[in-house]
Amino acid sequence: MTKPRPSVLAAFESAKGFMPLDEGLALYAAAGEAARLGLPLLEVGTYCGRSTILLAEAAREGGTVAVTVDHHRGSEEQQPGWEYHDPSLVDPDPDVARMDTLPVFRRTLFKAGLEDHVIALVGRSPRIAALWGTPLGLVFIDGGHTDEHASADFDGWTPHLAPGGLLVIHDVFPDPADGGQAPYRIYRRALESGAFTELPTTRSLRVLRRSGRQPMAAQPG
Ligand SMILES: C[S@@+](CC[C@H](N)C(=O)[O-])C[C@H]1O[C@@H](n2cnc3c(N)ncnc32)[C@H](O)[C@@H]1O
């Protein structure tokens, strides 16, 4: 496995975000493998660009591009009063006063020297997925962690994953004592659909390869 350049690793480690180094390197390895398909690498959940840096480095090396999707207003748990709130990421304009991670993301990517390897899409993931029409080499799901959001990301993006492409899901915790269950539930759905085979795990990061079959649509109810 190749490693990110030292400057890129340093940029990753100094970026704000929620991706530990070992999981980041596993994401980078998956992205490097997926990039061989020559298709874009898609991330849901840019936040401040920590994981995007590693997707961008793999895309650069593989001659493809990373696409990253976020409305930049933060997930539920990042809002004021919640566990993962960072007050420095609130827009200082009193007429806005909402989370805004876009400026920090842009600064992070610029400093990492990877701007040319990323297309950033600002908006709600399911709305962008509904407009999407290009096969993807990798889908990395790290957006909203409620059932509503995780399921919408799974349903919206996995149909665009090319056969042989990789689905990567972050924060998969089989034991509810370790964390929320929505990412675990979409991981289970992926496996039960028969459309994916599992590759080695790194802590809460799961990597699944898509076979020729189409992932199942959500069940009603
Ligand atoms: C856990 S953070 C992503 C962390 C990032 N991947 C990292 O490595 O640091 C989740 C992000 O998903 C975004 N998000 C949540 N729900 C979303 C949705 N429905 N559409 C677009 N972005 C969403 C939030 O704004 C937040 O920035």
The ligand as an ORCA input file, in Angstrom:
! r2SCAN-3c Opt
* xyz 0 1
  C     -19.436     13.452     10.724
  S     -19.346     14.902      9.752
  C     -18.218     14.433      8.477
  C     -16.808     14.259      8.976
  C     -15.744     14.218      7.921
  N     -15.946     13.151      6.945
  C     -14.388     14.095      8.594
  O     -13.601     13.215      8.240
  O     -14.074     14.875      9.487
  C     -20.915     14.887      8.944
  C     -21.136     15.987      7.928
  O     -22.291     15.620      7.165
  C     -23.018     16.786      6.845
  N     -24.395     16.390      6.582
  C     -25.285     15.830      7.466
  N     -26.435     15.556      6.846
  C     -26.294     15.943      5.556
  C     -27.152     15.934      4.411
  N     -28.390     15.430      4.477
  N     -26.690     16.433      3.255
  C     -25.446     16.942      3.174
  N     -24.584     16.972      4.215
  C     -24.996     16.476      5.395
  C     -22.845     17.701      8.025
  O     -23.035     19.050      7.644
  C     -21.414     17.375      8.492
  O     -20.490     18.299      7.998
*
